[in-house]
Amino acid sequence: MWRRRRRLREEAAEEARFLRLRHGDTAVSAAQEKLARPDVTSWGRAVLKEAIKLLQS
């Protein structure tokens, strides 16, 4: 359980970095658009939700 939570945080931080580099100031809206896609897995949704939290803070 701890490893899964740590992996989620690591992947979310990586996703947030990628979104910031690629989209700059619009990274949060890009992440929300990505989250709205129907082909995102449940793990991907969790990662994106954590990444959005990191981007907003």
PQR file of N, CA, C, O and H, with PARSE charges and radii, in Angstrom:
ATOM      1  N   MET A   1       0.821  -1.183   0.000 -0.4000 1.5000
ATOM      2  CA  MET A   1       0.000   0.000   0.000 -0.0000 2.0000
ATOM      3  C   MET A   1       0.876   1.262   0.000  0.5500 1.7000
ATOM      4  O   MET A   1       0.602   2.212  -0.733 -0.5500 1.4000
ATOM      5  N   TRP A   2       1.918   1.263   0.817 -0.4000 1.5000
ATOM      6  CA  TRP A   2       2.795   2.430   0.864 -0.0000 2.0000
ATOM      7  C   TRP A   2       3.524   2.631  -0.452  0.5500 1.7000
ATOM      8  O   TRP A   2       3.706   3.759  -0.908 -0.5500 1.4000
ATOM      9  H   TRP A   2       2.141   0.491   1.413  0.4000 1.0000
ATOM     10  N   ARG A   3       3.942   1.514  -1.063 -0.4000 1.5000
ATOM     11  CA  ARG A   3       4.649   1.618  -2.340 -0.0000 2.0000
ATOM     12  C   ARG A   3       3.742   2.181  -3.427  0.5500 1.7000
ATOM     13  O   ARG A   3       4.176   2.979  -4.258 -0.5500 1.4000
ATOM     14  H   ARG A   3       3.794   0.597  -0.692  0.4000 1.0000
ATOM     15  N   ARG A   4       2.497   1.766  -3.415 -0.4000 1.5000
ATOM     16  CA  ARG A   4       1.551   2.262  -4.409 -0.0000 2.0000
ATOM     17  C   ARG A   4       1.338   3.764  -4.241  0.5500 1.7000
ATOM     18  O   ARG A   4       1.309   4.499  -5.229 -0.5500 1.4000
ATOM     19  H   ARG A   4       2.144   1.118  -2.740  0.4000 1.0000
ATOM     20  N   ARG A   5       1.190   4.220  -3.016 -0.4000 1.5000
ATOM     21  CA  ARG A   5       0.997   5.651  -2.751 -0.0000 2.0000
ATOM     22  C   ARG A   5       2.241   6.455  -3.151  0.5500 1.7000
ATOM     23  O   ARG A   5       2.134   7.543  -3.716 -0.5500 1.4000
ATOM     24  H   ARG A   5       1.214   3.623  -2.214  0.4000 1.0000
ATOM     25  N   ARG A   6       3.408   5.906  -2.852 -0.4000 1.5000
ATOM     26  CA  ARG A   6       4.659   6.580  -3.227 -0.0000 2.0000
ATOM     27  C   ARG A   6       4.791   6.642  -4.744  0.5500 1.7000
ATOM     28  O   ARG A   6       5.206   7.664  -5.290 -0.5500 1.4000
ATOM     29  H   ARG A   6       3.495   5.022  -2.392  0.4000 1.0000
ATOM     30  N   ARG A   7       4.442   5.564  -5.422 -0.4000 1.5000
ATOM     31  CA  ARG A   7       4.497   5.528  -6.881 -0.0000 2.0000
ATOM     32  C   ARG A   7       3.524   6.537  -7.478  0.5500 1.7000
ATOM     33  O   ARG A   7       3.839   7.192  -8.472 -0.5500 1.4000
ATOM     34  H   ARG A   7       4.105   4.733  -4.978  0.4000 1.0000
ATOM     35  N   LEU A   8       2.352   6.665  -6.882 -0.4000 1.5000
ATOM     36  CA  LEU A   8       1.365   7.640  -7.348 -0.0000 2.0000
ATOM     37  C   LEU A   8       1.925   9.057  -7.236  0.5500 1.7000
ATOM     38  O   LEU A   8       1.807   9.849  -8.172 -0.5500 1.4000
ATOM     39  H   LEU A   8       2.096   6.133  -6.075  0.4000 1.0000
ATOM     40  N   ARG A   9       2.532   9.377  -6.094 -0.4000 1.5000
ATOM     41  CA  ARG A   9       3.119  10.709  -5.912 -0.0000 2.0000
ATOM     42  C   ARG A   9       4.238  10.973  -6.908  0.5500 1.7000
ATOM     43  O   ARG A   9       4.326  12.066  -7.468 -0.5500 1.4000
ATOM     44  H   ARG A   9       2.627   8.734  -5.334  0.4000 1.0000
ATOM     45  N   GLU A  10       5.096   9.975  -7.133 -0.4000 1.5000
ATOM     46  CA  GLU A  10       6.210  10.138  -8.068 -0.0000 2.0000
ATOM     47  C   GLU A  10       5.719  10.353  -9.492  0.5500 1.7000
ATOM     48  O   GLU A  10       6.214  11.231 -10.198 -0.5500 1.4000
ATOM     49  H   GLU A  10       5.024   9.088  -6.678  0.4000 1.0000
ATOM     50  N   GLU A  11       4.744   9.551  -9.915 -0.4000 1.5000
ATOM     51  CA  GLU A  11       4.221   9.692 -11.271 -0.0000 2.0000
ATOM     52  C   GLU A  11       3.468  11.010 -11.436  0.5500 1.7000
ATOM     53  O   GLU A  11       3.528  11.623 -12.502 -0.5500 1.4000
ATOM     54  H   GLU A  11       4.341   8.838  -9.341  0.4000 1.0000
ATOM     55  N   ALA A  12       2.762  11.453 -10.399 -0.4000 1.5000
ATOM     56  CA  ALA A  12       2.053  12.725 -10.469 -0.0000 2.0000
ATOM     57  C   ALA A  12       3.034  13.885 -10.571  0.5500 1.7000
ATOM     58  O   ALA A  12       2.795  14.833 -11.319 -0.5500 1.4000
ATOM     59  H   ALA A  12       2.713  10.955  -9.533  0.4000 1.0000
ATOM     60  N   ALA A  13       4.120  13.822  -9.837 -0.4000 1.5000
ATOM     61  CA  ALA A  13       5.130  14.878  -9.914 -0.0000 2.0000
ATOM     62  C   ALA A  13       5.762  14.913 -11.299  0.5500 1.7000
ATOM     63  O   ALA A  13       6.009  15.988 -11.846 -0.5500 1.4000
ATOM     64  H   ALA A  13       4.314  13.052  -9.229  0.4000 1.0000
ATOM     65  N   GLU A  14       6.021  13.747 -11.863 -0.4000 1.5000
ATOM     66  CA  GLU A  14       6.588  13.679 -13.207 -0.0000 2.0000
ATOM     67  C   GLU A  14       5.606  14.232 -14.241  0.5500 1.7000
ATOM     68  O   GLU A  14       6.000  14.973 -15.142 -0.5500 1.4000
ATOM     69  H   GLU A  14       5.820  12.874 -11.419  0.4000 1.0000
ATOM     70  N   GLU A  15       4.343  13.875 -14.109 -0.4000 1.5000
ATOM     71  CA  GLU A  15       3.306  14.371 -15.025 -0.0000 2.0000
ATOM     72  C   GLU A  15       3.163  15.883 -14.905  0.5500 1.7000
ATOM     73  O   GLU A  15       3.010  16.572 -15.913 -0.5500 1.4000
ATOM     74  H   GLU A  15       4.023  13.273 -13.377  0.4000 1.0000
ATOM     75  N   ALA A  16       3.211  16.403 -13.689 -0.4000 1.5000
ATOM     76  CA  ALA A  16       3.104  17.848 -13.479 -0.0000 2.0000
ATOM     77  C   ALA A  16       4.280  18.569 -14.123  0.5500 1.7000
ATOM     78  O   ALA A  16       4.099  19.615 -14.747 -0.5500 1.4000
ATOM     79  H   ALA A  16       3.335  15.843 -12.870  0.4000 1.0000
ATOM     80  N   ARG A  17       5.487  18.018 -13.977 -0.4000 1.5000
ATOM     81  CA  ARG A  17       6.665  18.622 -14.625 -0.0000 2.0000
ATOM     82  C   ARG A  17       6.510  18.636 -16.140  0.5500 1.7000
ATOM     83  O   ARG A  17       6.788  19.642 -16.793 -0.5500 1.4000
ATOM     84  H   ARG A  17       5.634  17.169 -13.470  0.4000 1.0000
ATOM     85  N   PHE A  18       6.069  17.523 -16.687 -0.4000 1.5000
ATOM     86  CA  PHE A  18       5.872  17.419 -18.127 -0.0000 2.0000
ATOM     87  C   PHE A  18       4.832  18.439 -18.609  0.5500 1.7000
ATOM     88  O   PHE A  18       5.042  19.117 -19.615 -0.5500 1.4000
ATOM     89  H   PHE A  18       5.843  16.705 -16.156  0.4000 1.0000
ATOM     90  N   LEU A  19       3.729  18.541 -17.896 -0.4000 1.5000
ATOM     91  CA  LEU A  19       2.678  19.481 -18.294 -0.0000 2.0000
ATOM     92  C   LEU A  19       3.160  20.922 -18.200  0.5500 1.7000
ATOM     93  O   LEU A  19       2.837  21.736 -19.065 -0.5500 1.4000
ATOM     94  H   LEU A  19       3.559  17.991 -17.079  0.4000 1.0000
ATOM     95  N   ARG A  20       3.927  21.251 -17.164 -0.4000 1.5000
ATOM     96  CA  ARG A  20       4.468  22.609 -17.034 -0.0000 2.0000
ATOM     97  C   ARG A  20       5.416  22.944 -18.176  0.5500 1.7000
ATOM     98  O   ARG A  20       5.374  24.044 -18.728 -0.5500 1.4000
ATOM     99  H   ARG A  20       4.189  20.590 -16.461  0.4000 1.0000
ATOM    100  N   LEU A  21       6.272  21.991 -18.526 -0.4000 1.5000
ATOM    101  CA  LEU A  21       7.216  22.224 -19.616 -0.0000 2.0000
ATOM    102  C   LEU A  21       6.503  22.395 -20.948  0.5500 1.7000
ATOM    103  O   LEU A  21       6.858  23.262 -21.747 -0.5500 1.4000
ATOM    104  H   LEU A  21       6.307  21.097 -18.078  0.4000 1.0000
ATOM    105  N   ARG A  22       5.508  21.571 -21.177 -0.4000 1.5000
ATOM    106  CA  ARG A  22       4.834  21.573 -22.473 -0.0000 2.0000
ATOM    107  C   ARG A  22       3.804  22.684 -22.613  0.5500 1.7000
ATOM    108  O   ARG A  22       3.670  23.270 -23.687 -0.5500 1.4000
ATOM    109  H   ARG A  22       5.220  20.867 -20.528  0.4000 1.0000
ATOM    110  N   HIS A  23       3.071  22.985 -21.535 -0.4000 1.5000
ATOM    111  CA  HIS A  23       1.945  23.908 -21.631 -0.0000 2.0000
ATOM    112  C   HIS A  23       2.132  25.207 -20.860  0.5500 1.7000
ATOM    113  O   HIS A  23       1.347  26.139 -21.036 -0.5500 1.4000
ATOM    114  H   HIS A  23       3.180  22.509 -20.662  0.4000 1.0000
ATOM    115  N   GLY A  24       3.138  25.290 -20.023 -0.4000 1.5000
ATOM    116  CA  GLY A  24       3.392  26.527 -19.289 -0.0000 2.0000
ATOM    117  C   GLY A  24       2.245  26.904 -18.360  0.5500 1.7000
ATOM    118  O   GLY A  24       1.834  26.118 -17.507 -0.5500 1.4000
ATOM    119  H   GLY A  24       3.775  24.533 -19.881  0.4000 1.0000
ATOM    120  N   ASP A  25       1.736  28.124 -18.540 -0.4000 1.5000
ATOM    121  CA  ASP A  25       0.677  28.637 -17.659 -0.0000 2.0000
ATOM    122  C   ASP A  25      -0.653  27.904 -17.814  0.5500 1.7000
ATOM    123  O   ASP A  25      -1.491  27.949 -16.914 -0.5500 1.4000
ATOM    124  H   ASP A  25       2.070  28.763 -19.233  0.4000 1.0000
ATOM    125  N   THR A  26      -0.851  27.241 -18.929 -0.4000 1.5000
ATOM    126  CA  THR A  26      -2.116  26.544 -19.164 -0.0000 2.0000
ATOM    127  C   THR A  26      -2.031  25.057 -18.806  0.5500 1.7000
ATOM    128  O   THR A  26      -2.830  24.256 -19.291 -0.5500 1.4000
ATOM    129  H   THR A  26      -0.171  27.204 -19.660  0.4000 1.0000
ATOM    130  N   ALA A  27      -1.079  24.695 -17.971 -0.4000 1.5000
ATOM    131  CA  ALA A  27      -0.866  23.288 -17.619 -0.0000 2.0000
ATOM    132  C   ALA A  27      -2.070  22.682 -16.900  0.5500 1.7000
ATOM    133  O   ALA A  27      -2.416  21.525 -17.138 -0.5500 1.4000
ATOM    134  H   ALA A  27      -0.430  25.347 -17.578  0.4000 1.0000
ATOM    135  N   VAL A  28      -2.707  23.454 -16.026 -0.4000 1.5000
ATOM    136  CA  VAL A  28      -3.855  22.922 -15.278 -0.0000 2.0000
ATOM    137  C   VAL A  28      -5.000  22.615 -16.231  0.5500 1.7000
ATOM    138  O   VAL A  28      -5.613  21.551 -16.141 -0.5500 1.4000
ATOM    139  H   VAL A  28      -2.426  24.395 -15.833  0.4000 1.0000
ATOM    140  N   SER A  29      -5.292  23.529 -17.137 -0.4000 1.5000
ATOM    141  CA  SER A  29      -6.396  23.288 -18.071 -0.0000 2.0000
ATOM    142  C   SER A  29      -6.067  22.129 -19.015  0.5500 1.7000
ATOM    143  O   SER A  29      -6.960  21.369 -19.391 -0.5500 1.4000
ATOM    144  H   SER A  29      -4.793  24.393 -17.211  0.4000 1.0000
ATOM    145  N   ALA A  30      -4.801  21.985 -19.398 -0.4000 1.5000
ATOM    146  CA  ALA A  30      -4.399  20.858 -20.241 -0.0000 2.0000
ATOM    147  C   ALA A  30      -4.580  19.543 -19.495  0.5500 1.7000
ATOM    148  O   ALA A  30      -5.010  18.550 -20.080 -0.5500 1.4000
ATOM    149  H   ALA A  30      -4.076  22.602 -19.092  0.4000 1.0000
ATOM    150  N   ALA A  31      -4.256  19.533 -18.215 -0.4000 1.5000
ATOM    151  CA  ALA A  31      -4.438  18.323 -17.413 -0.0000 2.0000
ATOM    152  C   ALA A  31      -5.911  17.986 -17.259  0.5500 1.7000
ATOM    153  O   ALA A  31      -6.285  16.814 -17.293 -0.5500 1.4000
ATOM    154  H   ALA A  31      -3.907  20.340 -17.740  0.4000 1.0000
ATOM    155  N   GLN A  32      -6.743  18.993 -17.089 -0.4000 1.5000
ATOM    156  CA  GLN A  32      -8.181  18.757 -16.963 -0.0000 2.0000
ATOM    157  C   GLN A  32      -8.770  18.234 -18.267  0.5500 1.7000
ATOM    158  O   GLN A  32      -9.655  17.379 -18.251 -0.5500 1.4000
ATOM    159  H   GLN A  32      -6.439  19.945 -17.061  0.4000 1.0000
ATOM    160  N   GLU A  33      -8.281  18.745 -19.398 -0.4000 1.5000
ATOM    161  CA  GLU A  33      -8.731  18.221 -20.692 -0.0000 2.0000
ATOM    162  C   GLU A  33      -8.316  16.764 -20.851  0.5500 1.7000
ATOM    163  O   GLU A  33      -9.090  15.933 -21.327 -0.5500 1.4000
ATOM    164  H   GLU A  33      -7.562  19.440 -19.411  0.4000 1.0000
ATOM    165  N   LYS A  34      -7.090  16.468 -20.449 -0.4000 1.5000
ATOM    166  CA  LYS A  34      -6.591  15.104 -20.532 -0.0000 2.0000
ATOM    167  C   LYS A  34      -7.406  14.182 -19.626  0.5500 1.7000
ATOM    168  O   LYS A  34      -7.673  13.036 -19.986 -0.5500 1.4000
ATOM    169  H   LYS A  34      -6.462  17.143 -20.063  0.4000 1.0000
ATOM    170  N   LEU A  35      -7.797  14.673 -18.468 -0.4000 1.5000
ATOM    171  CA  LEU A  35      -8.594  13.897 -17.517 -0.0000 2.0000
ATOM    172  C   LEU A  35      -9.984  13.595 -18.067  0.5500 1.7000
ATOM    173  O   LEU A  35     -10.573  12.568 -17.728 -0.5500 1.4000
ATOM    174  H   LEU A  35      -7.580  15.605 -18.176  0.4000 1.0000
ATOM    175  N   ALA A  36     -10.507  14.468 -18.902 -0.4000 1.5000
ATOM    176  CA  ALA A  36     -11.859  14.297 -19.447 -0.0000 2.0000
ATOM    177  C   ALA A  36     -11.911  13.264 -20.571  0.5500 1.7000
ATOM    178  O   ALA A  36     -12.996  12.845 -20.974 -0.5500 1.4000
ATOM    179  H   ALA A  36     -10.029  15.302 -19.177  0.4000 1.0000
ATOM    180  N   ARG A  37     -10.770  12.855 -21.071 -0.4000 1.5000
ATOM    181  CA  ARG A  37     -10.763  11.883 -22.165 -0.0000 2.0000
ATOM    182  C   ARG A  37     -11.302  10.536 -21.683  0.5500 1.7000
ATOM    183  O   ARG A  37     -11.013  10.125 -20.559 -0.5500 1.4000
ATOM    184  H   ARG A  37      -9.888  13.195 -20.743  0.4000 1.0000
ATOM    185  N   PRO A  38     -12.077   9.848 -22.513 -0.5600 1.5000
ATOM    186  CA  PRO A  38     -12.682   8.574 -22.088  0.2800 2.0000
ATOM    187  C   PRO A  38     -11.703   7.403 -22.050  0.5500 1.7000
ATOM    188  O   PRO A  38     -12.010   6.378 -21.441 -0.5500 1.4000
ATOM    189  N   ASP A  39     -10.547   7.522 -22.673 -0.4000 1.5000
ATOM    190  CA  ASP A  39      -9.620   6.402 -22.730 -0.0000 2.0000
ATOM    191  C   ASP A  39      -8.594   6.392 -21.600  0.5500 1.7000
ATOM    192  O   ASP A  39      -7.661   5.590 -21.634 -0.5500 1.4000
ATOM    193  H   ASP A  39     -10.298   8.354 -23.168  0.4000 1.0000
ATOM    194  N   VAL A  40      -8.741   7.255 -20.608 -0.4000 1.5000
ATOM    195  CA  VAL A  40      -7.809   7.311 -19.490 -0.0000 2.0000
ATOM    196  C   VAL A  40      -8.199   6.234 -18.469  0.5500 1.7000
ATOM    197  O   VAL A  40      -9.362   6.117 -18.082 -0.5500 1.4000
ATOM    198  H   VAL A  40      -9.500   7.906 -20.581  0.4000 1.0000
ATOM    199  N   THR A  41      -7.209   5.460 -18.047 -0.4000 1.5000
ATOM    200  CA  THR A  41      -7.464   4.382 -17.083 -0.0000 2.0000
ATOM    201  C   THR A  41      -7.703   4.950 -15.686  0.5500 1.7000
ATOM    202  O   THR A  41      -7.497   6.141 -15.454 -0.5500 1.4000
ATOM    203  H   THR A  41      -6.264   5.555 -18.362  0.4000 1.0000
ATOM    204  N   SER A  42      -8.125   4.120 -14.782 -0.4000 1.5000
ATOM    205  CA  SER A  42      -8.370   4.582 -13.411 -0.0000 2.0000
ATOM    206  C   SER A  42      -7.059   5.023 -12.749  0.5500 1.7000
ATOM    207  O   SER A  42      -7.049   5.980 -11.974 -0.5500 1.4000
ATOM    208  H   SER A  42      -8.291   3.152 -14.971  0.4000 1.0000
ATOM    209  N   TRP A  43      -5.949   4.327 -13.052 -0.4000 1.5000
ATOM    210  CA  TRP A  43      -4.647   4.741 -12.523 -0.0000 2.0000
ATOM    211  C   TRP A  43      -4.258   6.091 -13.120  0.5500 1.7000
ATOM    212  O   TRP A  43      -3.769   6.970 -12.412 -0.5500 1.4000
ATOM    213  H   TRP A  43      -5.957   3.550 -13.682  0.4000 1.0000
ATOM    214  N   GLY A  44      -4.473   6.248 -14.407 -0.4000 1.5000
ATOM    215  CA  GLY A  44      -4.173   7.514 -15.069 -0.0000 2.0000
ATOM    216  C   GLY A  44      -4.985   8.664 -14.499  0.5500 1.7000
ATOM    217  O   GLY A  44      -4.486   9.781 -14.362 -0.5500 1.4000
ATOM    218  H   GLY A  44      -4.870   5.534 -14.982  0.4000 1.0000
ATOM    219  N   ARG A  45      -6.240   8.384 -14.168 -0.4000 1.5000
ATOM    220  CA  ARG A  45      -7.088   9.413 -13.546 -0.0000 2.0000
ATOM    221  C   ARG A  45      -6.536   9.823 -12.185  0.5500 1.7000
ATOM    222  O   ARG A  45      -6.498  11.008 -11.854 -0.5500 1.4000
ATOM    223  H   ARG A  45      -6.645   7.477 -14.279  0.4000 1.0000
ATOM    224  N   ALA A  46      -6.113   8.847 -11.407 -0.4000 1.5000
ATOM    225  CA  ALA A  46      -5.553   9.146 -10.087 -0.0000 2.0000
ATOM    226  C   ALA A  46      -4.288   9.980 -10.223  0.5500 1.7000
ATOM    227  O   ALA A  46      -4.089  10.935  -9.473 -0.5500 1.4000
ATOM    228  H   ALA A  46      -6.144   7.885 -11.676  0.4000 1.0000
ATOM    229  N   VAL A  47      -3.432   9.625 -11.176 -0.4000 1.5000
ATOM    230  CA  VAL A  47      -2.190  10.368 -11.400 -0.0000 2.0000
ATOM    231  C   VAL A  47      -2.507  11.795 -11.825  0.5500 1.7000
ATOM    232  O   VAL A  47      -1.915  12.743 -11.309 -0.5500 1.4000
ATOM    233  H   VAL A  47      -3.593   8.849 -11.786  0.4000 1.0000
ATOM    234  N   LEU A  48      -3.435  11.954 -12.759 -0.4000 1.5000
ATOM    235  CA  LEU A  48      -3.785  13.288 -13.229 -0.0000 2.0000
ATOM    236  C   LEU A  48      -4.409  14.139 -12.132  0.5500 1.7000
ATOM    237  O   LEU A  48      -4.133  15.335 -12.047 -0.5500 1.4000
ATOM    238  H   LEU A  48      -3.916  11.184 -13.178  0.4000 1.0000
ATOM    239  N   LYS A  49      -5.241  13.544 -11.298 -0.4000 1.5000
ATOM    240  CA  LYS A  49      -5.846  14.304 -10.193 -0.0000 2.0000
ATOM    241  C   LYS A  49      -4.777  14.798  -9.229  0.5500 1.7000
ATOM    242  O   LYS A  49      -4.832  15.939  -8.772 -0.5500 1.4000
ATOM    243  H   LYS A  49      -5.466  12.572 -11.367  0.4000 1.0000
ATOM    244  N   GLU A  50      -3.804  13.947  -8.919 -0.4000 1.5000
ATOM    245  CA  GLU A  50      -2.692  14.360  -8.050 -0.0000 2.0000
ATOM    246  C   GLU A  50      -1.846  15.433  -8.728  0.5500 1.7000
ATOM    247  O   GLU A  50      -1.403  16.384  -8.084 -0.5500 1.4000
ATOM    248  H   GLU A  50      -3.758  13.020  -9.291  0.4000 1.0000
ATOM    249  N   ALA A  51      -1.624  15.275 -10.027 -0.4000 1.5000
ATOM    250  CA  ALA A  51      -0.832  16.268 -10.766 -0.0000 2.0000
ATOM    251  C   ALA A  51      -1.535  17.631 -10.772  0.5500 1.7000
ATOM    252  O   ALA A  51      -0.887  18.670 -10.641 -0.5500 1.4000
ATOM    253  H   ALA A  51      -1.983  14.503 -10.550  0.4000 1.0000
ATOM    254  N   ILE A  52      -2.849  17.619 -10.922 -0.4000 1.5000
ATOM    255  CA  ILE A  52      -3.606  18.879 -10.891 -0.0000 2.0000
ATOM    256  C   ILE A  52      -3.466  19.536  -9.527  0.5500 1.7000
ATOM    257  O   ILE A  52      -3.304  20.753  -9.440 -0.5500 1.4000
ATOM    258  H   ILE A  52      -3.375  16.776 -11.028  0.4000 1.0000
ATOM    259  N   LYS A  53      -3.527  18.746  -8.465 -0.4000 1.5000
ATOM    260  CA  LYS A  53      -3.334  19.306  -7.114 -0.0000 2.0000
ATOM    261  C   LYS A  53      -1.948  19.948  -6.994  0.5500 1.7000
ATOM    262  O   LYS A  53      -1.807  21.030  -6.425 -0.5500 1.4000
ATOM    263  H   LYS A  53      -3.659  17.758  -8.536  0.4000 1.0000
ATOM    264  N   LEU A  54      -0.928  19.273  -7.535 -0.4000 1.5000
ATOM    265  CA  LEU A  54       0.423  19.830  -7.472 -0.0000 2.0000
ATOM    266  C   LEU A  54       0.549  21.098  -8.299  0.5500 1.7000
ATOM    267  O   LEU A  54       1.222  22.044  -7.890 -0.5500 1.4000
ATOM    268  H   LEU A  54      -1.042  18.393  -7.998  0.4000 1.0000
ATOM    269  N   LEU A  55      -0.087  21.123  -9.447 -0.4000 1.5000
ATOM    270  CA  LEU A  55      -0.007  22.304 -10.311 -0.0000 2.0000
ATOM    271  C   LEU A  55      -0.735  23.503  -9.702  0.5500 1.7000
ATOM    272  O   LEU A  55      -0.322  24.647  -9.890 -0.5500 1.4000
ATOM    273  H   LEU A  55      -0.634  20.355  -9.780  0.4000 1.0000
ATOM    274  N   GLN A  56      -1.802  23.241  -8.983 -0.4000 1.5000
ATOM    275  CA  GLN A  56      -2.578  24.327  -8.400 -0.0000 2.0000
ATOM    276  C   GLN A  56      -1.924  24.912  -7.157  0.5500 1.7000
ATOM    277  O   GLN A  56      -2.216  26.045  -6.776 -0.5500 1.4000
ATOM    278  H   GLN A  56      -2.138  22.312  -8.830  0.4000 1.0000
ATOM    279  N   SER A  57      -1.052  24.157  -6.530 -0.4000 1.5000
ATOM    280  CA  SER A  57      -0.405  24.669  -5.310 -0.0000 2.0000
ATOM    281  C   SER A  57       0.875  25.401  -5.608  0.5500 1.7000
ATOM    282  O   SER A  57       1.535  25.889  -4.690 -0.5500 1.4000
ATOM    283  H   SER A  57      -0.815  23.236  -6.840  0.4000 1.0000
TER
END
